[in-house]
Protein backbone atom coordinates (compact mmCIF):
# COMPACT_ATOMS: atom_id res chain seq x y z
CA UNK A 1 0.00 0.00 0.00
CA UNK A 2 1.15 3.55 -0.77
CA UNK A 3 -0.29 6.51 1.15
CA UNK A 4 -1.99 9.01 -1.16
CA UNK A 5 -2.51 12.74 -0.80
CA UNK A 6 -6.27 12.13 -0.78
CA UNK A 7 -5.96 9.84 2.23
CA UNK A 8 -3.92 12.41 4.10
CA UNK A 9 -6.44 15.14 3.26
CA UNK A 10 -9.25 12.97 4.63
CA UNK A 11 -7.29 12.26 7.81
CA UNK A 12 -6.52 15.97 8.21
CA UNK A 13 -10.24 16.75 7.88
CA UNK A 14 -11.06 14.21 10.60
CA UNK A 15 -8.33 15.64 12.83
CA UNK A 16 -9.41 19.25 12.29
CA UNK A 17 -13.09 18.55 12.91
CA UNK A 18 -12.57 15.87 15.57
CA UNK A 19 -15.44 14.12 13.83
CA UNK A 20 -15.84 11.54 11.08
CA UNK A 21 -19.31 12.89 10.30
CA UNK A 22 -18.15 16.48 9.84
CA UNK A 23 -15.09 15.35 7.88
CA UNK A 24 -17.29 13.30 5.53
CA UNK A 25 -19.51 16.32 4.96
CA UNK A 26 -16.51 18.56 4.29
CA UNK A 27 -14.92 16.06 1.87
CA UNK A 28 -18.25 15.19 0.18
CA UNK A 29 -17.84 11.53 1.12
CA UNK A 30 -19.83 8.95 3.03
CA UNK A 31 -18.95 8.23 6.65
CA UNK A 32 -18.01 4.59 5.94
CA UNK A 33 -15.61 5.76 3.21
CA UNK A 34 -13.91 8.15 5.63
CA UNK A 35 -13.72 5.49 8.34
CA UNK A 36 -12.22 3.04 5.85
CA UNK A 37 -9.44 5.49 4.94
CA UNK A 38 -8.60 6.01 8.63
CA UNK A 39 -8.46 2.23 9.02
CA UNK A 40 -6.13 1.92 6.00
CA UNK A 41 -3.78 4.56 7.41
CA UNK A 42 -3.71 2.83 10.79
CA UNK A 43 -2.80 -0.45 9.09
CA UNK A 44 -0.07 1.27 7.06
CA UNK A 45 1.50 2.98 10.10
CA UNK A 46 0.76 0.01 12.37
CA UNK A 47 -0.65 2.17 15.15
CA UNK A 48 -3.87 3.84 16.31
CA UNK A 49 -4.21 7.36 14.95
CA UNK A 50 -7.56 8.23 16.54
CA UNK A 51 -9.49 7.13 19.58
CA UNK A 52 -13.10 7.60 20.62
CA UNK A 53 -13.92 8.07 24.29
CA UNK A 54 -17.64 8.30 24.84
CA UNK A 55 -18.72 10.22 21.76
CA UNK A 56 -15.61 12.38 21.55
CA UNK A 57 -13.01 11.63 18.88
CA UNK A 58 -9.45 12.67 19.61
CA UNK A 59 -6.03 12.07 18.12
CA UNK A 60 -3.53 9.71 19.69
CA UNK A 61 0.08 10.76 20.06
CA UNK A 62 0.76 9.04 16.73
CA UNK A 63 -2.16 10.84 15.15
CA UNK A 64 -0.88 14.21 16.33
CA UNK A 65 2.44 13.53 14.61
CA UNK A 66 0.77 12.58 11.33
CA UNK A 67 -1.56 15.60 11.54
CA UNK A 68 1.45 17.91 11.93
CA UNK A 69 3.08 16.46 8.83
CA UNK A 70 -0.20 16.77 6.92
CA UNK A 71 0.01 20.52 7.54
CA UNK A 72 3.64 20.59 6.43
CA UNK A 73 2.78 18.76 3.19
CA UNK A 74 -0.15 21.07 2.46
CA UNK A 75 1.96 24.17 3.06
CA UNK A 76 4.77 22.80 0.90
CA UNK A 77 2.36 22.18 -1.96
CA UNK A 78 0.91 25.66 -1.54
CA UNK A 79 4.42 27.15 -1.61
CA UNK A 80 5.24 25.17 -4.75
CA UNK A 81 2.13 26.51 -6.46
CA UNK A 82 3.05 30.05 -5.40
CA UNK A 83 6.63 29.78 -6.68
CA UNK A 84 5.48 28.36 -10.01
CA UNK A 85 2.92 31.16 -10.28
CA UNK A 86 5.57 33.79 -9.54
CA UNK A 87 7.89 32.27 -12.13
CA UNK A 88 5.05 32.52 -14.66
CA UNK A 89 4.55 36.16 -13.75
CA UNK A 90 1.51 35.92 -11.49
CA UNK A 91 0.62 35.42 -7.83
CA UNK A 92 -1.75 32.69 -6.69
CA UNK A 93 -2.09 30.23 -3.85
CA UNK A 94 -3.14 30.41 -0.23
CA UNK A 95 -2.08 32.82 2.51
CA UNK A 96 -2.74 31.51 6.03
CA UNK A 97 -2.72 34.00 8.87
CA UNK A 98 -3.79 33.68 12.49
CA UNK A 99 -4.21 36.69 14.74
CA UNK A 100 -5.31 37.56 18.24
CA UNK A 101 -8.73 39.16 18.58
CA UNK A 102 -7.59 42.77 19.00
CA UNK A 103 -5.80 42.73 15.64
CA UNK A 104 -9.08 42.01 13.84
CA UNK A 105 -9.57 45.78 13.65
CA UNK A 106 -6.70 46.30 11.19
CA UNK A 107 -5.54 42.94 9.82
CA UNK A 108 -8.65 42.32 7.62
CA UNK A 109 -8.25 45.80 6.12
CA UNK A 110 -4.63 45.08 5.19
CA UNK A 111 -5.54 41.66 3.82
CA UNK A 112 -8.35 43.23 1.79
CA UNK A 113 -6.00 45.78 0.25
CA UNK A 114 -3.52 43.02 -0.56
CA UNK A 115 -6.27 40.93 -2.12
CA UNK A 116 -7.28 43.81 -4.40
CA UNK A 117 -3.80 43.72 -5.91
CA UNK A 118 -3.55 39.91 -5.94
CA UNK A 119 -6.98 38.60 -6.90
CA UNK A 120 -5.88 34.97 -7.34
CA UNK A 121 -4.67 34.64 -3.75
CA UNK A 122 -6.95 32.73 -1.39
CA UNK A 123 -6.77 34.11 2.15
CA UNK A 124 -7.50 32.05 5.24
CA UNK A 125 -7.66 34.24 8.37
CA UNK A 126 -8.16 32.70 11.81
CA UNK A 127 -9.04 35.04 14.70
CA UNK A 128 -8.64 33.58 18.19
CA UNK A 129 -7.41 34.40 21.69
CA UNK A 130 -3.74 34.60 22.61
CA UNK A 131 -3.38 31.01 23.85
CA UNK A 132 -5.09 29.59 20.78
CA UNK A 133 -2.82 31.72 18.59
CA UNK A 134 0.24 30.40 20.42
CA UNK A 135 -1.04 26.84 19.98
CA UNK A 136 -1.42 27.43 16.23
CA UNK A 137 2.10 28.86 16.10
CA UNK A 138 3.51 25.82 17.87
CA UNK A 139 1.59 23.47 15.57
CA UNK A 140 2.83 25.39 12.50
CA UNK A 141 -0.72 25.75 11.13
CA UNK A 142 -0.22 29.14 9.46
CA UNK A 143 2.31 31.03 7.38
CA UNK A 144 2.63 33.32 10.39
CA UNK A 145 0.66 34.71 13.32
CA UNK A 146 0.15 38.33 14.31
CA UNK A 147 0.41 39.38 17.95
CA UNK A 148 1.66 42.22 20.11
CA UNK A 149 3.69 40.19 22.62
CA UNK A 150 5.59 37.30 21.01
CA UNK A 151 6.41 34.37 23.29
CA UNK A 152 9.78 34.49 25.01
CA UNK A 153 9.86 30.80 25.85
CA UNK A 154 9.78 29.52 22.27
CA UNK A 155 12.21 29.72 19.35
CA UNK A 156 10.49 32.21 17.04
CA UNK A 157 11.37 34.85 14.47
CA UNK A 158 9.63 38.23 14.77
CA UNK A 159 9.31 41.12 12.35
CA UNK A 160 7.69 44.52 12.88
CA UNK A 161 4.24 44.46 11.34
CA UNK A 162 1.98 47.32 12.46
CA UNK A 163 2.14 50.36 14.74
CA UNK A 164 -0.75 51.06 17.09
CA UNK A 165 -1.44 52.93 20.32
CA UNK A 166 -3.14 52.01 23.59
CA UNK A 167 -5.56 54.63 24.91
CA UNK A 168 -7.84 55.06 27.90
CA UNK A 169 -11.52 55.19 26.93
CA UNK A 170 -14.71 56.19 28.73
CA UNK A 171 -18.36 57.04 28.17
CA UNK A 172 -18.82 60.73 27.20
CA UNK A 173 -20.78 61.31 30.44
CA UNK A 174 -17.69 60.29 32.44
CA UNK A 175 -15.91 63.44 31.28
CA UNK A 176 -18.89 65.68 32.03
CA UNK A 177 -19.49 64.33 35.53
CA UNK A 178 -15.94 64.84 36.82
CA UNK A 179 -13.26 67.51 37.06
CA UNK A 180 -10.78 67.35 34.16
CA UNK A 181 -8.85 64.09 34.36
CA UNK A 182 -5.29 64.19 33.04
CA UNK A 183 -3.39 61.51 34.99
CA UNK A 184 -3.74 57.93 36.11
CA UNK A 185 -3.64 59.01 39.75
CA UNK A 186 -6.99 60.76 39.31
CA UNK A 187 -8.49 57.47 38.09
CA UNK A 188 -7.56 55.36 41.12
CA UNK A 189 -11.17 55.11 42.32
CA UNK A 190 -12.74 54.81 38.87
CA UNK A 191 -14.24 51.44 37.89
CA UNK A 192 -11.84 49.77 35.47
CA UNK A 193 -12.79 47.16 32.89
CA UNK A 194 -9.85 44.92 32.04
CA UNK A 195 -9.13 42.23 29.47
CA UNK A 196 -8.74 38.72 30.84
CA UNK A 197 -5.36 37.64 32.30
CA UNK A 198 -3.11 36.25 29.60
CA UNK A 199 -4.31 38.54 26.81
CA UNK A 200 -1.79 40.78 25.06
CA UNK A 201 -3.72 43.94 25.95
CA UNK A 202 -3.88 42.94 29.62
CA UNK A 203 -0.16 42.23 29.63
CA UNK A 204 0.65 45.63 28.12
CA UNK A 205 -1.79 47.47 30.41
CA UNK A 206 -0.36 45.90 33.55
CA UNK A 207 3.16 46.82 32.42
CA UNK A 208 2.07 50.46 32.02
CA UNK A 209 0.38 50.51 35.42
CA UNK A 210 3.46 48.95 37.07
CA UNK A 211 5.70 51.58 35.48
CA UNK A 212 3.69 54.34 37.15
CA UNK A 213 2.99 52.40 40.37
CA UNK A 214 -0.72 52.60 39.66
CA UNK A 215 -3.19 50.14 41.17
CA UNK A 216 -6.58 50.26 39.41
CA UNK A 217 -9.92 49.43 40.95
CA UNK A 218 -10.87 46.54 38.67
CA UNK A 219 -14.63 46.29 38.46
CA UNK A 220 -14.88 43.77 35.61
CA UNK A 221 -12.77 41.40 33.52
CA UNK A 222 -14.00 40.70 29.99
CA UNK A 223 -12.41 38.38 27.43
CA UNK A 224 -13.71 40.16 24.34
CA UNK A 225 -12.87 43.61 23.01
CA UNK A 226 -16.34 44.18 21.57
CA UNK A 227 -17.91 43.38 24.94
CA UNK A 228 -15.53 45.83 26.63
CA UNK A 229 -16.63 48.59 24.26
CA UNK A 230 -20.27 47.80 24.93
CA UNK A 231 -19.64 47.93 28.70
CA UNK A 232 -17.90 51.30 28.37
CA UNK A 233 -20.72 52.67 26.22
CA UNK A 234 -23.15 51.48 28.90
CA UNK A 235 -21.27 53.60 31.45
CA UNK A 236 -20.00 50.63 33.44
CA UNK A 237 -16.40 51.77 33.61
CA UNK A 238 -13.25 52.84 31.78
CA UNK A 239 -10.70 50.71 29.98
CA UNK A 240 -7.45 50.56 28.02
CA UNK A 241 -7.84 49.45 24.40
CA UNK A 242 -6.22 49.73 21.00
CA UNK A 243 -6.90 53.06 19.30
CA UNK A 244 -7.70 51.14 16.12
CA UNK A 245 -10.45 49.20 17.89
CA UNK A 246 -12.49 52.28 18.87
CA UNK A 247 -12.04 54.50 15.82
CA UNK A 248 -15.69 54.18 14.74
CA UNK A 249 -17.13 54.65 18.23
CA UNK A 250 -15.00 57.74 18.83
CA UNK A 251 -16.07 59.20 15.47
CA UNK A 252 -19.71 58.56 16.42
CA UNK A 253 -19.13 60.16 19.87
CA UNK A 254 -20.20 56.99 21.65
CA UNK A 255 -16.81 56.74 23.35
CA UNK A 256 -14.21 59.35 24.27
CA UNK A 257 -10.45 58.98 24.65
CA UNK A 258 -9.31 60.46 27.95
CA UNK A 259 -6.33 62.87 27.73
CA UNK A 260 -4.21 60.99 30.27
CA UNK A 261 -0.62 62.25 30.28
CA UNK A 262 0.76 58.69 30.57
CA UNK A 263 -1.09 57.81 27.36
CA UNK A 264 -1.24 57.07 24.48
CA UNK A 265 1.32 54.29 24.70
CA UNK A 266 3.04 53.00 21.58
CA UNK A 267 1.91 49.44 20.84
CA UNK A 268 3.85 47.40 18.28
CA UNK A 269 2.40 44.40 16.48
CA UNK A 270 4.62 41.64 15.13
CA UNK A 271 4.54 38.98 12.48
CA UNK A 272 5.71 35.82 14.25
CA UNK A 273 6.76 32.47 12.84
CA UNK A 274 8.71 29.49 14.08
CA UNK A 275 12.47 30.07 14.01
CA UNK A 276 14.03 29.04 10.73
CA UNK A 277 10.72 28.62 8.92
CA UNK A 278 10.87 29.95 5.37
CA UNK A 279 7.95 32.15 4.41
CA UNK A 280 6.00 31.14 1.33
CA UNK A 281 6.34 33.52 -1.66
CA UNK A 282 2.82 34.83 -1.01
CA UNK A 283 3.55 35.45 2.69
CA UNK A 284 6.75 37.28 1.72
CA UNK A 285 4.82 39.41 -0.77
CA UNK A 286 2.16 40.25 1.84
CA UNK A 287 4.79 41.28 4.40
CA UNK A 288 6.51 43.57 1.88
CA UNK A 289 3.10 44.99 0.99
CA UNK A 290 2.41 45.85 4.65
CA UNK A 291 5.90 47.33 5.05
CA UNK A 292 5.24 49.66 2.12
CA UNK A 293 1.88 50.65 3.61
CA UNK A 294 3.63 51.57 6.90
CA UNK A 295 6.16 53.75 5.12
Buried (B, 14 or more C-beta within 10 A) or exposed (E): EEEEEEBBBBBBBBBBBEBBEBBBBBBEBEEEEBBBBBEBBBEEBEBEBBEEEEEEBEBBEBBEBBBBEBBEBBBEEBBEBBBEBBEEEBBBBBBBBBBBBBBBBBBBEBBEEBBEEBEEBEBEBBBBBBEBBBEBBEEBBBBBBBBBBBBEEEEBBBEEBBEBBBBBBBBEEBBEEEEEBEBBEBBEEBBBBBBEEEBBBBBBBBEBBEEEEBEBEEBBBBBBBEEBBBBBBEBBBBBBBBBBBBEEBBEEEBBBBBBBEBBBBEBEBBBBBBEEBEBBBBBBBBBEBBEEEEE
